[in-house]
Every structure is written in C-alpha cells, then in structure tokens.
Amino acid sequence: MILTELTTILTAQLPVSLLREHLRLGTGFAEDAAQDALLEAYLRAAISSVEGRTGVVLLEKGFSWGLTAWRHFDRQALPVRQVSAISEVKLVDVVGAETVLDSGLYRLCKDDLAPAIAATGLALPSIPVNGSVEISFTAGYGADWVDVPPDLARAAIMLAADFYENRATQDATSLPAGVLALLERFRPIRVFGGV
C-alpha cells in the first residue's frame, strides 16, 4: 500500500500569525517576517506529526492510495480520516494499462472513525492479477485553519512552538504531555485487527 499526497498545504493556509502570537514574538520591527520561514517549517512539521499520530488530515489535501488487494470484497477502509470525496478509482494491470472505474460502482462511506470505499452492488471491482488499484481522494477538515477542530489546532500550535523553542535540544522520541492530552481523543482505536 502506498499513500501519496497529491497536493500540499499552501503557505497562506498556515496559521503563522497564531504561532507568532503564541510565542509572543515581538512586532513592529522591520524584520517581523524574518522568522516566518522558520515558523512555517515548524508548523508543517507539527501538522505532519499530529496527522501521523491521529490518522486525521487537518487541512484539505488530495491523496492517491495504491493497493494490490481489497481487505474485504465489498468494502475497503481508507488510510486516513476526514475523507470528503473520492475523485477517481482506477485499475492498473500488470503492464501498466489503466482503466478508470465508473463512479456508480462505488461510494464513499463517510465516517469520523473509519471512512471507506464501498461497493454499490455486491462487490468492489476485481483488481487485475499482479495489478493494483489507485484511489484518488480528498481529505481534511477544510481549506482554512478555522475549519480544524480547536483541540487539534491548539495541539499543532503547541507542538510547533515546542519545536521552535527547543530546536537545539529536541527529543525526537516523545511529544509534550499537553499535546498528547489534546490528541488522545482523536487517536484511532483498533479492534480485532483493524477494519
């Protein structure tokens, strides 16, 4: 299984000003924006950490997910949460020939815990022998930072601030306790080997 981000978060979507306020960085000087590139880098790292820890995509992005077999014949859980749309599903045979599936053959089962692609009939289309299926979809709470739930937004800001303030001595093995507490209710729950 290979999950690929097709789009990235634009700089304008990042809450650099919120992070600046959280850090209480000075304003009114000519070099106000001098730290912006560094703040942006830490925000991107924090967002990636939050998404990796929770499996929830914060800001809307496009993804492509390739797999070689369906887990269940009629339904396949998607690898991240907050999926809003499936834009395309295509089968790829052993020589690389692609067949785009009719959107009437599948549907998106929106779910906060386990979004999935499901068959509209009895089964999802068969994946070619030694081939794969590629699912293109959009995930995320929305295009703007205000669309992100407050606890996740606060966790990302706190983590970015921690990355910024402790950049010389960062311990890469753990997250701050306050960030972990905010993320706890968003962590995926796996029961009976997943979905």
Steps between C-alpha positions, in 0.01 A plus 500: 500500500635838401341827613614809309408863568400657169470855633673691775380757749549852366696748711191724519308216671751471785433687826840668516354805677339278767832328563674838516246617762532175694877546513453868589745607233547874477324706237556837343857442389624497142596133531153380610486248218859380551381204707203414277681234295616328819154525658346356182745207503417419863126530432529257210697258720247533782205444268669190358565370852140558607370333183737206543404452864124521442447387141289816451578744218473857630496720189346384174739314270478262208633145536560195283500159664619191318437146617518152350202335672176598671488414870131410468323416173237771542672769706847647555584730789698806390841572657420845645197663656285797406465386138255731325497364143632226275593657169616196303561128527706326236619146446855450374592169337838327504624692193385838634180543298250706698121467512304776677198353678152639459416692820171309519690185603613640836411756762670679786386398846573815700590417856702689761665178618533281190410652164485242224437438136213256460340316212162623383426143393616172649876551465769749411646448150766230477859616503697352207740214575838653593339840455376768737229752569562874550247701697520880475321685777482825696539506877511769765270709714507788252717742309542752784651471847168603657351174367733290718351390836632722781680218689690387190580859403629575852707179503665593169579854622639371832712240323634752247588733790678213676695421182594869468597556864695175540654473155852453634409225746192339344425148625353330193361205694215668687240774476426746781240375750259787424505415129444130571204584724337706224556225241382209713134508398592514131728195505366205300362203688586163346271212588543145373789583265360818351224556248 
